[in-house]
Amino acid sequence: MYIFDVENLFVVIKNKRMIWALILFIYTIFSVYPQELIYRTFFFQRYESLFRNDALFILVNAALFSLAHLFFKNTLVMVLTFIGGILFALTFKKTKSTLLVSIEHAIYGCWLFTVGMGEMLGFPS
């Protein structure tokens, strides 16, 4: 953000702190947790046994997670969610903890909102 859009760096937290706090709460409870239930907990329980190759399984999970964000019509969102999908899948594979992967997902997502990238994810700036 500092390089590409310095005017929007930390714009929400500087100008609308209550909205920022509300966004973080709503995002974490109503977006992150349900996504992790579906894309990690359910997906791993349901489909992991169908894959012999762990790397392929992680890539398929990340690709599906990224495709779920297609409606944002933003290439950067697709790339970031694919990378995030890999990180989250690796964390879930290692820990089998929905709570831990939800916390990780929330930290990355809340960081994006905090630095001013929330608009590309459908939140106001």
C-alpha positions in Angstrom: 0.0 0.0 0.0 2.8 2.4 0.8 4.2 1.9 -2.7 1.0 1.6 -4.8 -1.7 3.6 -2.9 -0.1 5.6 0.0 -3.3 7.8 0.3 -5.3 4.8 1.4 -2.6 3.4 3.8 -4.4 2.9 7.2 -7.3 5.0 5.9 -10.0 3.2 7.7 -8.2 3.1 11.1 -7.3 6.8 10.8 -10.7 8.0 9.8 -13.3 5.5 10.9 -12.0 3.5 13.9 -15.4 2.2 15.0 -16.2 1.0 11.5 -12.7 -0.6 11.4 -13.3 -2.5 14.7 -16.8 -3.5 13.5 -15.3 -4.8 10.2 -12.7 -6.9 12.0 -15.4 -8.4 14.3 -17.9 -9.1 11.5 -15.1 -10.4 9.2 -13.7 -12.8 11.8 -17.0 -14.2 13.0 -19.1 -14.3 9.9 -16.5 -14.8 7.1 -13.3 -16.3 8.4 -14.8 -19.0 10.7 -17.4 -20.3 8.2 -14.8 -20.4 5.5 -12.4 -22.4 7.6 -15.2 -24.8 8.6 -15.9 -25.4 4.9 -12.5 -25.2 3.2 -10.4 -26.8 5.9 -12.4 -28.8 8.4 -15.1 -30.2 6.1 -12.8 -30.4 3.0 -10.0 -32.2 4.8 -12.4 -34.7 6.5 -14.3 -35.4 3.3 -11.6 -35.4 0.6 -8.2 -35.9 2.0 -8.4 -39.7 1.7 -9.0 -39.3 -2.1 -5.5 -37.8 -2.6 -2.3 -39.8 -2.4 -0.1 -36.7 -2.9 -0.3 -34.2 -0.1 1.1 -31.4 -2.2 -1.6 -31.9 -4.8 -4.2 -32.0 -2.1 -3.0 -28.7 -0.6 -2.9 -27.1 -4.1 -6.4 -28.2 -4.9 -7.7 -26.9 -1.6 -5.9 -23.5 -2.2 -7.3 -23.3 -5.7 -10.9 -24.0 -4.6 -10.5 -21.4 -1.8 -9.2 -18.9 -4.3 -12.0 -19.6 -6.7 -14.5 -19.0 -3.9 -13.3 -15.4 -4.0 -13.8 -15.0 -7.8 -16.9 -12.8 -7.4 -14.6 -10.0 -6.3 -13.3 -9.8 -9.9 -9.8 -8.9 -8.8 -6.7 -10.7 -9.8 -4.8 -9.6 -6.7 -7.5 -11.1 -4.5 -7.3 -14.3 -6.4 -3.5 -14.5 -6.0 -3.6 -13.5 -2.3 -6.4 -16.0 -1.5 -4.5 -18.8 -3.3 -1.3 -18.0 -1.3 -3.4 -17.8 1.9 -5.2 -21.0 0.9 -1.8 -22.8 0.8 -0.8 -21.4 4.2 -4.1 -22.2 5.8 -4.2 -25.7 4.4 -0.6 -26.4 5.6 -1.5 -25.1 9.1 -4.7 -27.3 9.2 -2.8 -30.3 7.8 -0.2 -29.9 10.6 -2.5 -29.1 13.5 -6.1 -30.3 12.6 -7.2 -27.2 14.5 -10.1 -25.2 13.0 -9.6 -22.6 15.8 -5.9 -22.1 15.0 -6.3 -21.8 11.3 -9.2 -19.4 11.8 -7.0 -17.2 14.0 -4.3 -17.3 11.3 -6.8 -16.4 8.6 -8.3 -13.6 10.7 -4.8 -12.1 11.4 -3.9 -12.0 7.7 -7.4 -10.7 6.7 -7.6 -8.1 9.5 -4.1 -6.9 8.5 -5.3 -6.4 4.9 -8.2 -4.3 6.2 -6.0 -2.4 8.6 -3.4 -1.3 5.9 -6.2 -0.1 3.6 -6.8 -3.0 1.3 -10.3 -3.8 2.5 -12.1 -2.1 -0.4 -10.9 -4.8 -2.8 -12.5 -7.4 -0.4 -15.8 -5.7 -0.3 -15.4 -3.5 2.8 -15.6 0.3 2.8 -12.5 2.4 2.9 
